[in-house]
């Protein structure tokens, strides 16, 4: 006959439960880091957890400033109910993983600049911007406007972007910057990104603010296209 002690189910101590929760939250954050902005259902599927459990951990991560959320954009017909929330890491959340890597990247760029000159850093920055350009070209045909395609390409690359209409056009807003700490030391990264936007949109865009310089959001103004009739050809003028 087994004793009561032998048959009892082990109950984790409070310390063990806290450690387990912290480990799961780290897995949730790392999944967002690796896969980009995600819904609770996305995370649950990847991690083998219930959506309710994931939402509980996301609530804690949001309360500590490590994740931020927005409503998922829905193109075309929208079903009943509110859109799902998409969760992305904040700079504070990324810092939990990448403080050492940021320092390494800055050191590497400083070395590159010293041995190969500023032009080499500019070439590297242009290569970094190519990842967004490549994704943009892959999906551009699926969207009504180039700006919408650029927003989606940026969000897929972890920049959490949206469009805000203004009287003179639209403002392209990026609420997260994966390279903010490095770009604070090497603004060539921001400059190359702005040039890429201008090329992709065929527009004279203007960068108004950057997270790397301490602003809360990276903001780029995209002016409204000038109608062709605003510049009549010589053939159309009266003689």
C-alpha positions as semicolon CSV with decimal commas, in nm:
position;residue;x (nm);y (nm);z (nm)
1;X;0,000;0,000;0,000
2;X;0,141;0,333;-0,105
3;X;0,180;0,606;0,148
4;X;0,002;0,939;0,103
5;X;0,338;1,102;0,036
6;X;0,416;0,856;-0,246
7;X;0,076;0,910;-0,413
8;X;0,066;1,289;-0,385
9;X;0,101;1,500;-0,698
10;X;0,393;1,741;-0,678
11;X;0,272;2,101;-0,676
12;X;0,524;2,355;-0,803
13;X;0,635;2,611;-0,553
14;X;0,564;2,979;-0,612
15;X;0,926;3,034;-0,712
16;X;0,911;2,747;-0,961
17;X;0,588;2,880;-1,113
18;X;0,733;3,229;-1,148
19;X;1,041;3,086;-1,318
20;X;0,825;2,883;-1,557
21;X;0,614;3,188;-1,644
22;X;0,926;3,397;-1,708
23;X;1,064;3,125;-1,935
24;X;0,738;3,110;-2,133
25;X;0,727;3,489;-2,168
26;X;1,081;3,479;-2,301
27;X;0,970;3,221;-2,561
28;X;0,678;3,444;-2,661
29;X;0,904;3,748;-2,700
30;X;1,166;3,550;-2,891
31;X;0,902;3,418;-3,132
32;X;0,792;3,776;-3,208
33;X;1,157;3,870;-3,253
34;X;1,217;3,587;-3,501
35;X;0,888;3,605;-3,695
36;X;0,792;3,971;-3,668
37;X;0,462;4,119;-3,546
38;X;0,223;3,835;-3,456
39;X;-0,129;3,771;-3,327
40;X;-0,196;3,563;-3,016
41;X;-0,319;3,281;-3,240
42;X;0,001;3,296;-3,446
43;X;0,209;3,266;-3,130
44;X;-0,009;2,991;-2,984
45;X;0,035;2,783;-3,300
46;X;0,411;2,828;-3,306
47;X;0,467;2,764;-2,936
48;X;0,212;2,491;-2,867
49;X;0,020;2,705;-2,615
50;X;-0,344;2,807;-2,590
51;X;-0,433;3,156;-2,719
52;X;-0,559;3,241;-2,369
53;X;-0,222;3,150;-2,215
54;X;-0,039;3,355;-2,478
55;X;-0,262;3,658;-2,414
56;X;-0,185;3,635;-2,042
57;X;0,187;3,651;-2,112
58;X;0,141;3,929;-2,369
59;X;-0,045;4,133;-2,108
60;X;0,254;4,108;-1,875
61;X;0,498;4,195;-2,156
62;X;0,285;4,496;-2,249
63;X;0,270;4,614;-1,887
64;X;0,651;4,614;-1,870
65;X;0,681;4,801;-2,200
66;X;0,834;4,513;-2,394
67;X;0,557;4,471;-2,651
68;X;0,308;4,704;-2,817
69;X;-0,009;4,616;-3,005
70;X;-0,224;4,743;-3,290
71;X;-0,528;4,614;-3,473
72;X;-0,450;4,382;-3,761
73;X;-0,511;4,547;-4,097
74;X;-0,772;4,370;-4,305
75;X;-0,782;4,428;-4,680
76;X;-1,100;4,353;-4,871
77;X;-1,408;4,211;-4,697
78;X;-1,393;4,219;-4,317
79;X;-1,583;3,954;-4,124
80;X;-1,781;4,008;-3,808
81;X;-1,610;4,097;-3,484
82;X;-1,316;4,316;-3,403
83;X;-0,988;4,264;-3,593
84;X;-0,725;4,063;-3,410
85;X;-0,447;4,248;-3,233
86;X;-0,095;4,223;-3,369
87;X;0,187;4,235;-3,114
88;X;0,538;4,367;-3,184
89;X;0,847;4,413;-2,971
90;X;0,934;4,762;-2,855
91;X;1,293;4,885;-2,841
92;X;1,293;4,789;-2,473
93;X;1,177;4,440;-2,565
94;X;1,443;4,401;-2,831
95;X;1,706;4,530;-2,590
96;X;1,646;4,222;-2,376
97;X;1,798;4,018;-2,659
98;X;2,020;4,250;-2,858
99;X;2,211;4,490;-2,637
100;X;2,532;4,295;-2,696
101;X;2,460;4,258;-3,069
102;X;2,396;4,632;-3,105
103;X;2,736;4,701;-2,951
104;X;2,897;4,446;-3,180
105;X;2,729;4,600;-3,488
106;X;2,841;4,949;-3,389
107;X;3,197;4,829;-3,330
108;X;3,197;4,652;-3,669
109;X;3,075;4,962;-3,853
110;X;3,329;5,180;-3,675
111;X;3,602;4,939;-3,788
112;X;3,463;4,933;-4,145
113;X;3,461;5,313;-4,155
114;X;3,813;5,331;-4,024
115;X;3,970;5,080;-4,264
116;X;3,754;5,128;-4,575
117;X;3,620;5,482;-4,541
118;X;3,273;5,640;-4,510
119;X;3,171;5,519;-4,857
120;X;3,188;5,159;-4,737
121;X;2,943;5,236;-4,455
122;X;2,707;5,401;-4,705
123;X;2,724;5,094;-4,929
124;X;2,648;4,871;-4,631
125;X;2,350;5,089;-4,534
126;X;2,215;5,061;-4,889
127;X;2,241;4,681;-4,866
128;X;2,042;4,684;-4,541
129;X;1,765;4,887;-4,708
130;X;1,748;4,633;-4,991
131;X;1,562;4,383;-4,771
132;X;1,257;4,611;-4,762
133;X;1,290;4,685;-5,134
134;X;1,302;4,314;-5,217
135;X;0,989;4,241;-5,014
136;X;0,813;4,546;-5,163
137;X;0,871;4,427;-5,520
138;X;0,748;4,078;-5,428
139;X;0,409;4,203;-5,302
140;X;0,353;4,535;-5,483
141;X;0,106;4,384;-5,731
142;X;-0,125;4,277;-5,447
143;X;-0,200;4,632;-5,329
144;X;-0,388;4,926;-5,474
145;X;-0,111;5,176;-5,408
146;X;0,269;5,164;-5,367
147;X;0,242;5,324;-5,022
148;X;0,018;5,041;-4,896
149;X;0,264;4,785;-5,031
150;X;0,553;4,966;-4,862
151;X;0,368;4,966;-4,529
152;X;0,318;4,592;-4,553
153;X;0,680;4,532;-4,655
154;X;0,807;4,740;-4,363
155;X;0,577;4,567;-4,115
156;X;0,691;4,226;-4,238
157;X;1,050;4,338;-4,174
158;X;0,962;4,434;-3,814
159;X;0,909;4,810;-3,848
160;X;0,534;4,810;-3,759
161;X;0,427;5,074;-4,012
162;X;0,103;5,255;-4,094
163;X;-0,021;5,545;-4,307
164;X;-0,167;5,867;-4,168
165;X;-0,342;6,096;-4,420
166;X;-0,254;6,466;-4,413
167;X;-0,364;6,756;-4,632
168;X;-0,054;6,744;-4,853
169;X;-0,034;6,364;-4,890
170;X;0,031;6,089;-4,636
171;X;0,272;6,031;-4,351
172;X;0,441;5,694;-4,338
173;X;0,482;5,609;-3,968
174;X;0,712;5,338;-3,832
175;X;0,644;5,259;-3,468
176;X;0,942;5,031;-3,421
177;X;1,296;5,030;-3,558
178;X;1,502;4,709;-3,531
179;X;1,827;4,904;-3,589
180;X;1,749;5,217;-3,386
181;X;2,047;5,190;-3,152
182;X;2,291;5,134;-3,437
183;X;2,132;5,407;-3,652
184;X;2,176;5,653;-3,364
185;X;2,551;5,611;-3,418
186;X;2,535;5,568;-3,796
187;X;2,260;5,787;-3,949
188;X;2,361;5,652;-4,290
189;X;2,115;5,369;-4,218
190;X;1,824;5,616;-4,195
191;X;1,946;5,809;-4,498
192;X;1,968;5,494;-4,712
193;X;1,619;5,392;-4,602
194;X;1,480;5,734;-4,701
195;X;1,642;5,707;-5,045
196;X;1,492;5,361;-5,086
197;X;1,145;5,498;-5,003
198;X;1,188;5,773;-5,264
199;X;1,288;5,521;-5,529
200;X;1,012;5,271;-5,447
201;X;0,740;5,536;-5,440
202;X;0,888;5,749;-5,720
203;X;0,833;6,048;-5,495
204;X;1,032;6,323;-5,328
205;X;0,973;6,197;-4,973
206;X;1,089;6,388;-4,666
207;X;1,197;6,229;-4,337
208;X;1,042;6,429;-4,051
209;X;1,142;6,227;-3,744
210;X;1,333;5,912;-3,647
211;X;1,335;5,684;-3,344
212;X;1,715;5,678;-3,371
213;X;1,723;6,053;-3,296
214;X;1,496;6,018;-2,995
215;X;1,156;6,069;-3,157
216;X;0,876;5,832;-3,064
217;X;0,799;5,737;-3,425
218;X;0,989;5,738;-3,754
219;X;0,781;5,967;-3,976
220;X;0,824;6,019;-4,350
221;X;0,610;6,261;-4,550
222;X;0,497;6,131;-4,890
223;X;0,355;6,422;-5,091
224;X;0,041;6,388;-5,298
225;X;0,126;6,320;-5,664
226;X;0,113;6,629;-5,884
227;X;-0,153;6,587;-6,157
228;X;-0,010;6,572;-6,507
229;X;-0,240;6,861;-6,613
230;X;-0,053;7,088;-6,370
231;X;0,238;7,090;-6,615
232;X;0,093;7,128;-6,968
233;X;0,319;7,024;-7,250
234;X;0,430;7,278;-7,510
235;X;0,199;7,108;-7,761
236;X;-0,102;7,192;-7,545
237;X;-0,034;7,566;-7,527
238;X;-0,215;7,819;-7,742
239;X;-0,014;7,976;-8,024
